Amino acid sequence: MTQLIIGRKAPAFTLPASNGETVKLAQFIGQNVVLYFYPRDMTPTCTQQACDMRDFNSQFEQNNTVVLGISTDPVKSHLRFKDKHELPFLLLSDEQHKVCEKYGVWQLKKLYGREYMGLVRSTFLIDAKGKLVRQWPKVKVKGHADEVLGEVKELYSKQQKRQKTQKE
């Protein structure tokens, strides 16, 4: 499993997005990024997670932060999911799970005694310079979006103070 280090540059990626474009992590330099990985579109827990992120999206934006969701579902599935739940952020398709592997979320899982490789629900906070600030492995959905928002607000506050100090 890949081990990411807080304070180091987050792994770069380029993936097809639900808006029909190809998205690169690098295009968000200057903004913080909440990058959340989820197993499947339209499943109850993934839907709850996406809707929680949706409900906080305006607050993320107020704190100079963009939300990106990644799963191994195809773009076509993301479009249905996004439209059905009015998700205001991009969903990225990692069908070959290469980005999932870079972030260490493609792991051996067990269900009813059966072992298989799959995506483990995880979230990463990346700062405006592209560095990893925080990671949440094996996320439990209840209260998670609120916790992430708290970290985003704290990060943005520190960034604002730093900018103010540099101007003085």
Number of C-alpha atoms within 10 A of each C-alpha: 11 12 8 16 13 14 13 12 15 22 14 12 13 15 19 18 24 24 15 12 11 12 18 13 17 15 10 17 14 13 18 26 25 24 19 22 29 24 19 19 22 17 12 10 16 18 17 15 23 26 18 18 26 19 15 15 20 14 15 23 13 11 20 18 26 19 20 19 21 28 25 23 19 17 21 13 16 25 18 14 20 22 11 10 14 12 18 17 18 21 31 26 24 22 16 10 18 14 22 22 15 17 21 17 24 21 15 12 13 11 7 5 7 7 10 10 11 16 22 20 22 22 25 19 25 29 26 19 14 23 19 21 20 19 20 14 14 13 17 12 16 12 11 16 21 15 10 21 19 13 15 25 17 13 20 21 13 12 15 13 11 11 11 10 9 8 7 5
